[in-house]
Amino acid sequence: MKRHRNAVGIMEGAKNVCAIARSLVEAAEEAVGEGLGAEHDAAVRMIVHRLAGLCQVEDIAYGFDPVTGRDVFGMLMNECREKAGHEPAGMAGENERIILLRPSLKELPEGG
């Protein structure tokens, strides 16, 4: 149950993204080794939560760059595409905004 001890330590203020990511892989493998789905394991979920916070994931889903007005998800995705050698998808112009919508929990299909 090393993953639970690590998760507590991480939630107490760890800031090293690489070390947290390694702990995440170890925690997921430990959970799977116990026959659990890693995505449902408390320690795995808490480690992901901390990592997401450090990487400002909430800005990706809900935020816009204050300088360009472009949506953060589109900017990051296009940067990844470009650096991977892919054509960027259509980017929103400086005065355009892409609104990302999430279904409410009531609208999600069973099991998803």
C-alpha positions in Angstrom: 0.0 0.0 0.0 2.9 2.3 -0.7 0.7 4.3 -3.1 -1.5 5.6 -0.3 1.4 6.8 1.7 2.9 8.5 -1.4 -0.5 10.0 -2.3 -0.7 11.6 1.2 2.8 13.0 0.9 2.0 14.4 -2.6 -1.2 16.0 -1.4 0.7 17.7 1.4 2.5 19.9 -1.1 4.8 18.1 -3.6 5.7 20.2 -6.6 8.1 18.1 -8.6 6.0 17.1 -11.7 8.4 14.4 -12.8 8.5 12.7 -9.4 4.7 12.9 -9.0 4.3 11.4 -12.5 6.6 8.5 -11.6 4.6 8.0 -8.4 1.4 8.0 -10.5 2.8 5.2 -12.7 3.9 3.2 -9.7 0.5 3.7 -8.0 -1.5 2.7 -11.0 0.7 -0.5 -11.5 0.3 -1.3 -7.8 -3.5 -0.9 -8.0 -3.7 -3.0 -11.1 -1.5 -5.6 -9.4 -4.2 -5.9 -6.7 -6.9 -6.4 -9.3 -8.3 -2.9 -9.1 -9.0 -0.5 -11.9 -6.4 2.2 -11.4 -8.9 4.9 -12.5 -11.0 4.1 -9.4 -8.2 3.8 -6.9 -8.2 6.6 -4.2 -4.4 7.0 -4.3 -4.2 7.2 -8.0 -7.1 9.7 -8.2 -5.5 11.9 -5.6 -2.1 11.8 -7.3 -3.8 12.7 -10.6 -5.6 15.6 -8.8 -2.4 17.1 -7.5 -0.6 16.7 -10.9 -3.6 18.3 -12.7 -3.5 21.2 -10.2 0.2 21.8 -10.7 -0.2 21.7 -14.5 -3.2 24.1 -14.3 -5.5 21.6 -16.1 -8.6 23.6 -15.2 -7.3 26.4 -17.4 -7.2 24.0 -20.4 -10.9 23.1 -20.1 -12.3 26.4 -19.0 -9.8 29.2 -19.7 -8.7 31.6 -22.3 -5.3 33.1 -22.7 -5.6 36.6 -21.3 -3.2 38.0 -24.0 -4.6 36.5 -27.1 -8.1 35.6 -26.1 -7.6 32.1 -27.6 -8.8 29.0 -25.8 -6.0 27.4 -23.9 -6.9 23.8 -25.0 -6.6 24.8 -28.7 -3.3 26.6 -28.2 -1.7 23.7 -26.3 -3.1 21.1 -28.7 -1.8 23.1 -31.7 1.6 23.5 -30.2 1.8 19.7 -29.6 0.6 19.1 -33.2 3.2 21.5 -34.6 6.1 20.0 -32.5 5.0 16.5 -33.5 5.2 17.5 -37.2 1.4 17.6 -37.7 -0.6 20.3 -39.3 -2.3 22.4 -36.6 -6.1 22.2 -36.6 -7.9 25.5 -37.3 -7.0 27.8 -34.5 -9.3 30.4 -33.2 -8.3 33.9 -34.2 -7.4 36.5 -31.7 -11.0 37.8 -31.5 -12.6 34.4 -31.7 -13.3 32.1 -28.8 -14.0 28.5 -28.7 -16.5 27.5 -26.0 -16.0 24.0 -24.6 -19.2 22.4 -23.3 -19.5 19.5 -20.9 -22.6 17.5 -20.6 -24.2 17.5 -17.2 -24.1 14.3 -15.2 -27.7 13.7 -16.1 -26.8 13.7 -19.8 -24.0 11.2 -19.6 -24.8 7.7 -20.9 -24.9 4.9 -18.4 -21.5 3.9 -17.2 -19.8 6.9 -18.6 
